[in-house]
Amino acid sequence: MQVGSKKSLFNMIPQPSPEATAAAWASTYFNVYSLMDAFGGKSLLVEQQVSGTISRWVDWNDAMGISCSGGKITILYALKSAISRLCPASIRHGLPNNLIILCSEGAHYCVEHVASMIGIGSTNCWRLKSDNEGKTTVESLKLALETALNKGKQIAAIICCGGTTINFNCEDTVTISTIVDQFIVHNKLNYRPYLHLDSVIGWLFFSLMNQHEDQLKTKINNDTIANKFQIVLKRLQGLAKFDSFGVDFHKNGLCPYSSSFFIGKDRRFMDELGDGNYQYSEQDFQYGNLCAYRYTLENSRPSHGILSSWVNLKSKGRLGMGEYLISLYQSRFNLEKKCKQ
Ligand SMILES: *Cc1c(COP(=O)(O)O)cnc(C)c1O
């Protein structure tokens, strides 16, 4: 395939920006090692700068993140954090046998695999029925919550779609979190199921959040697209009630493979993803003390994803990222128009 061919359109394989590619190569050339900040240069700091930049777009001001190799790993981090939060004893002693996960019908096919790898088991992942707009129906969510309660199951997490590859299934996060919270109050549940938004594709919409409707319309300059954006942005408004989300820079952040981020609303994941023998404190954030390997899946860890995503965020800015997203929809719109002619 010709690099950058305007005729190439297949799944999520865009051409990375030259700047991001150079950054990835530079980090490889200098062999930056992001196991811990004592030998990682500032890679661990930049990792948090990338995480902080995106999370501030959605007003998550205490968020932290982990650079990882793919969206699948962001789901793994979410599920592991969820289990540890629900059953802290599981960190040292293993899983109870009544855990389940709920996810949207149109969620990525890797959710079951991750559930299996993590020890919950793929059949304990319950898919919820969606309507024809790709949103989980209120009835199916309520039914699943009640069934779980009646069967003595504990819902470790709910994995919600924040935009998917083929149909861009995107949950109404306000509805999901409201139903969950009402269910907790009504049934006096002593825990809150962990809410993760699988936004590895939809995250780019975060760059356009909290903008005035008219401002957005002017920027987009196409009513069909502007209306679509408004619907998606409205559905993402409930993110404030979520615990984590995922970002794939290699999908639509113009970075080479693979450069993903798991973003947690606060730093609790650092302990939740550990083995139970260490607790992070302020001391760990003194330069030279931070060790990522206690919470990351990898031990030796590359930093190309950290540097390339940072370079794109810096060179394009929030505005540039938003404009890129709009241009993707404009291309799609034009293509669709041409096909219909
Ligand atoms: C691509 C994708 C994943 C898996 O991400 P990888 O980066 O391929 O590991 C998970 N969820 C959604 C919605 C995706 O589009």
The ligand as a Tripos MOL2 file, in Angstrom:
@<TRIPOS>MOLECULE
LIG
   15    15     1     0     0
SMALL
NO_CHARGES

@<TRIPOS>ATOM
      1 C1         -9.5610   -1.0860   18.8880 C.3       1 LIG1
      2 C2        -10.4640   -1.1740   20.0150 C.ar      1 LIG1
      3 C3        -10.1140   -1.8790   21.1720 C.ar      1 LIG1
      4 C4         -8.8380   -2.6630   21.2620 C.3       1 LIG1
      5 O1         -7.7780   -1.7820   21.1870 O.3       1 LIG1
      6 P1         -6.3150   -2.1840   20.6530 P.3       1 LIG1
      7 O2         -5.6160   -0.8680   20.6130 O.co2     1 LIG1
      8 O3         -6.5040   -2.8180   19.3170 O.co2     1 LIG1
      9 O4         -5.7500   -3.1160   21.6730 O.co2     1 LIG1
     10 C5        -10.9780   -1.8380   22.2430 C.ar      1 LIG1
     11 N1        -12.1440   -1.1660   22.1740 N.ar      1 LIG1
     12 C6        -12.5350   -0.5000   21.0620 C.ar      1 LIG1
     13 C7        -13.8310    0.2370   21.0600 C.3       1 LIG1
     14 C8        -11.7080   -0.4760   19.9490 C.ar      1 LIG1
     15 O5        -12.0710    0.1770   18.8570 O.3       1 LIG1
@<TRIPOS>BOND
     1     1     2 1
     2     2     3 ar
     3     2    14 ar
     4     3     4 1
     5     3    10 ar
     6     4     5 1
     7     5     6 1
     8     6     7 2
     9     6     8 1
    10     6     9 1
    11    10    11 ar
    12    11    12 ar
    13    12    13 1
    14    12    14 ar
    15    14    15 1
@<TRIPOS>SUBSTRUCTURE
     1 LIG1         1 GROUP 0 **** ****
